Amino acid sequence: MKISVTNKQKKRLPIRRLKALVENILDKEMQRGEMSIVLGNDELLCALNKEFLNKDEPTDVLSFPLEDIGEIIVSVDMAGRYAKEDGKSLLEELGILISHGILHILGYEHSEDMRKKEVEYAKIMC
């Protein structure tokens, strides 16, 4: 299993812990392959959202299924706002968004079950 995390924004983040989260989720979901996580900002997510979904606005997370598994791009800016609103740490909120993206790649649709898994996986990291 190959997991890469690329930080394209200014905040320093615990890359090893984020990689461990991805490994944990893929193990629990019994998946193998490659996963790329990109930590971006609102500007990057807005540009990608416009390019791929024709929506001219930032979003929190985008998931792209690829041949072996996929790529997830997360807005650290938006995760920070969510964390502040919900009284969570930035790391926990990033964990939720990364979990959300991975679960979409694995075929999950928005549901209460998906939300529970996101929160459960994010708490393992924190």
Beta strands, then each sheet from edge to edge (+ up, - down):
strand 1: 2-7
strand 2: 34-40
strand 3: 61-65
strand 4: 70-75
sheet 1: 1+ 2+ 4+ 3-
end
